[in-house]
């Protein structure tokens, strides 16, 4: 982690910092994350095992999630790794089961709207890929937030501390002025290491409880 970056953020640190922003992970927090359905669909389409698929596309998927390659380039790499001699069976393999099993967590989104009404900045911060993010934009999910920090757009993925650093810089706040919710403990821990008040997401009721404990009435 950059020492200069932390020193910059720590300049105004003091006791009892007021919460100015709440940062939310997307998949698993704002909506269902049906990646198992996507994996199974792609594996079945190619007639291969889940393990074979993960070996062929884990590297390209990481590059796609960092925004370093396009979806077309992603499939070119996957087909090459699979030694697949034919064209891509379907062009919607990354999204058809994702959309089919996509469900918004309306109780959490109600909290997001309440935060905005109370003047608290809201952020969506997510490891994602462009085809999935495009759908979230299309249905208006990401537009509900004041700030959007998406891995394929900023070229960093959790748990890289720099992805949270981007959010803090855009908000012009210090870590102690932010709360973060994620459904993966490793990402919660990474945010806590930066000084952010981070909590493991369980349900909307507990989100509201953490916010009230921080002095935000929900």
N, C-alpha and C positions, 0 to 999 in steps of 0.2 A: 504494500500500500504506500502511496506517495506521502512522504513526511510533509512536504510543502503543502499538499492539499489539505491534510489534517490540521496543520498549523493555521491555514487560512480559515477553515471552518471553526476552529477553536477560539478564534480571536475574540468573539463576543460571548463566549460561553459563561454562564453564570448559573446560580442555583434557581430551581423552579422555573425553567423555561416554559413559556406559554406555547401550547400546540397550535401551530399555524397551518399544518397540512397533514392529510391522511393519505397514505399510499396503499393501493390495493394491487395484489397479484390478480391476474385475470382467470386463467383456467383453474378450476377447483374452488375459486372464491366468488367471482362474478358470474360464472357460468360453469356448467358441467364440462369435463375434459375427457371426451370419448376417444382418446388416442388408441386404446385397446381395440376399439371397433375399426379404426383406420388401419392399424397393423394387420388385424385378421383379414380385413377386406383385401388389402394389397397382397398379402401372402397367398390367399386363396385364388386371387386373380392370376397370379404367376404360377400357381401350383407348387409353391415351395413352403418350407417350414418357417415358423416365426423366427427361429434362430438364424436361418439362412438369410432371411430378409434383413434382420438387424445387423448382421455382419456386412451385408452389401450396402446398406444405406445409412448406417450410423455416422460415418464421416461426412458424406454429402449432406445429410440432414443438419448436422452441426454447422456446416458452411452456409446452408440455406437460412438457418436461424440467425446467423451473423450478418446476413445480407451480402455475403461475398460472392454468391452465385445466384443466377436466376432459376426459376422453376424448370425451365427447359434444360439448363445446364445440369441441374440436380438429376433429372431423369436420365440424361446422357451418361452421367457417372454411374448411376445405379444399374442401368442396362449393361454397361461395360463390366461392372463388377459381377453381375449375374451371368455374363456371357450370353445374354439374351439375343437371339439372332433375328428377332422380328421387331416390328414397330411397337410402341407403347400401346398396351391393350386398351386403355381408356385414358382420356386426358383429365378426368376429374377425380382420380384416385386419391388425391390428398384431401379432398373436401367432401365427397359425396356421403361418406359415413359420418364424417365430422358434423356436417349440417344436419343429417338425419337424426343424430342423437344429441344435438346441441340444445341445452335448456338454460335459460337465464335464471339467476338466483334473485328473484324480484325483491325478497326481503332485504338483501344486502344493497341492492340498487336504491331502495327506499332510503336507506341510511345515507348513501352517497348524496342523494337529493337533499336530505335534511342538513347535511354538512354544508353544502353549498348555500343553503338558505341562511345558515348561521355565520357565513363569511369565512368558513374554513376551506382552504384550497384542497382540491381532490386530484389524485394522480392515479393513473393506471400504469403499472410497471410490469412488463411480462416478457418471458422468453416465448417467442412465437415465430411463425413463418408468414410470409406475405399472403399466401392463399387464405390462411385462417384469419389473419388480421383484416384482409379485404372484406371478409364476410362480417366481421364485427363492426367495421366502419359502415358497411351497407345497411345493417339493421339499426344503426345509430348508437351502439353501445359505447364506443370510444369517445364519441362526441359529447357524452355526458360529463366528461372530465375536463378539468382546467388544463392539465398537463398529461401528455402521453409519452411514455418512454418504452419503446418496443425494441427488442433486441435486433431485429432485422433492419431497423431504421437507424439505430445508434451504433451498431456493430460491436456491442458487448452483450454477453449473456451472464445471467446469474450462475454461479455465485461471485463473479468478478465484481469487486467493490465499485468499479468505475460506473456501472450502470445506475447505482444509487447516487453516486456523485453527480451524474448528469441531472438527475431529478432535483437534487438539492441546489445545484447551481441555477437551474431554470426557475426555481421557486425563490431563490435568494434567501435561503434559510440555513440554519445550522442543524446538525443531526438531532439535537435534543428537542427541536421544534417540530419533529415529524414522528408520526406513528405509522407502522407498516404491518400489514396482514398478509400472510402467505400460508398455504396448506402444506408446505414442505419445510421440515424443521431445519434442514441444512441451510436454506435460504434465510430463514428467520435468524439463525445464528450469525450468518454473514452480515446481515443488516445490523444486528446488535453489536457486532465487533466494530462497526463504523460509528456507533453511538446513537443509533436510531432506536426508539422505543418499538420493538418488533414483537409480534405475538403470532403464535400458531393459530391459524383459522380453524374453527370447529363449526360454528354456526353464527347466524346473524345476531342471536340473543347475546352471545358472548362478545361479539364485536361491539355491540351497544354498551355492554358492561365495561369493557376496557376504555371506551371513549368517555363514559360517565366518570370513571375513576380518574381520568385525565382532566376532568373539569369541563367536558363538552356535553351539554344536555341533548340527548337524543330521545 
